[in-house]
């Protein structure tokens, strides 16, 4: 952690030839080098060209794992707007194709169906190992929510390399239900049987407690775990249907619940970071030779929708200076139309931090918590600009 010196404190044999694209479209293998006989997950994050969700097919062979995304076609009476729709897919090849004996080396390919044929958007190769999975620092446990499922809560606890997950949600009939899973955390992948806590059949007291019932499987992929806010958990449920769940097979993105939230943000996307209030902004050159700080007051203003992309706009103003400073806009973009683009907040224009004028200021949302944010900028004194960090620390006053 940087501290300022002054301390605040997815095989189609008849398929057309695929065209290789450069973007990895969020293709991940977890763990990167799977251990023989242990589970592993494949994650793809991309965007449909319209706001109508398509389908992703999975083919598993001994030496090939292939995911093919096919956009939806408009049905009678349905109109698909040309607004990109982000999606994520988490697959468990070993569990979904249990009869396949994998080769030592496996090629993972992600293709997207276009009018011109199949476009190869990403590919990776991995080799199985007999070594124990890589261990990471403990994940960010606690309460998590997803804006894809209203009133859904995921609660995680880790002890050593064992993880427990409790999902508070609703069954297809609308009744409240609890699901529970426990098992080993394999690198940044978790897969375990999912149990439903059954209601006790109690015609008259005393009532016997009911035993949990196996209902399916849960797969959790942990992404951006090194970020300040604890990263994202992409959750996929097999053989389990939740109330209000779209039948797309998409993974649900759970993020840490933000307990501290300004009332002005009520009803907005829960993934929107709460920037309201007074901050200390610290601009520091990457070479560490120069540091500037200023007090920054931030207030939520409005929502802008441009070309189908929603932007949440804050107003920020440096305060405590002799000459009053003009406010700047801080725009937060959630669910960007660009595949693989993380949610972020950026300053429109420049911001004067003491003697430094900073531009291209950006904080990824995963690096914003209630009391601090870590970002980057290009800051200059006179006409000489240099890449810098621009961190925020919530002021104690």
Secondary structure, DSSP 4 states (H G I P E B T S, - for coil): ----TT------TTPPPPEE-S--TT-EEESSSPBTTS--EEEEEEEESSSS--EEEEEE-SSEEEEEEE---PPTT----S--EEEEEEE-HHHHTTT----SEEEEEEEEEETTEEEEEEEEEEE-BSSPPPP-SPP--EEEE-TTSTT-EEEEEEETTEEEEEEEEE-TTS-EEEEEEEEEEETTEEEEEEEE-PPP--SSSSPPPPPPEEEEEEEEEEESTTSTT--EEEEEEES---TT--TT-PPEEEEE--S---GGGTTS-TTS----EEEEEEEEETTSS-EEEEEEEEEEEEEEEETTEEEEEEEEEEES-SSPPPPEEEEEE-S-SSTTPPPEEEEES-EEETTEEEEEEEEEGGGB-SSEE--EEEEEETTEEEEEEEEEEE---
